[in-house]
Amino acid sequence: QLQNKIIADDEVLSCPFVILPGFGNDMIDYVNPLNKGTQYGMVSILKAQGVKNVYVVPIMRPQWLLIVLGIFTADFWQSSCRPLQLFGFYCKSVDETVRLAQLETGKSAILVGHSAGGWLARAVLSDGYWMQEGKSSDANAILSSDLVLGLVTLGAPHFPPSSTGADMTRGALSFVDRRYPSAHLKNNNNNNNNN
């Protein structure tokens, strides 16, 4: 059941699946992990299960170093960063990949978020308006449900650390947890949240 609708298996398998890599991972880890062969990659496994179109957000391992640029902001040191502040490079790649998948297939995507890719998917889904970080009053805001049919997360840390633990996301995960407590997909017909 996705978006509160029962969908036939054929219909789900014809939707593009977009894999969002986990923190520190590279897209190759989902295509040919540890260079052991593509048959071991998540892409091949999904295709073997009947998924027709699988995309991987094209994140390269060195791109994760862009997060270090956050050290030049007060928000970084106060652990009050928003996702786009530190992970904007990642969210932009998710946006481009999802739009490409929809352009090529004509269908909304199913996001498969691994580890940090799971909570970053929630950041992109935002409050139901695609990549808005709560700015849904923007006249150009796009409903997340126009691009995404559903979200599956694998090993994603959806909750921030306790107040005594260090927040390695420098507040970005706390922001997502506080502002988007679930994956918001607003329904075009009645504009209700579908979690």
Sequence and secondary structure as in RCSB ss.txt:
>XXXX:A:sequence
QLQNKIIADDEVLSCPFVILPGFGNDMIDYVNPLNKGTQYGMVSILKAQGVKNVYVVPIMRPQWLLIVLGIFTAD
FWQSSCRPLQLFGFYCKSVDETVRLAQLETGKSAILVGHSAGGWLARAVLSDGYWMQEGKSSDANAILSSDLVLG
LVTLGAPHFPPSSTGADMTRGALSFVDRRYPSAHLKNNNNNNNNN
>XXXX:A:secstr
 BTTB   HHHHHHSEEEEE  TT  THHHHSGGGS GGGSHHHHHHHTT SEEEE    GGGGGGGGGGGGSHH
HHTT   HHHHHHHHHHHHHHHHHHHHHHHSS EEEEEETHHHHHHHHHHTTSBTT TT TT TT  BGGGTEEE
EEEES   S   TTS  TTTTHHHHHHHH SS  EE TTT  EE 
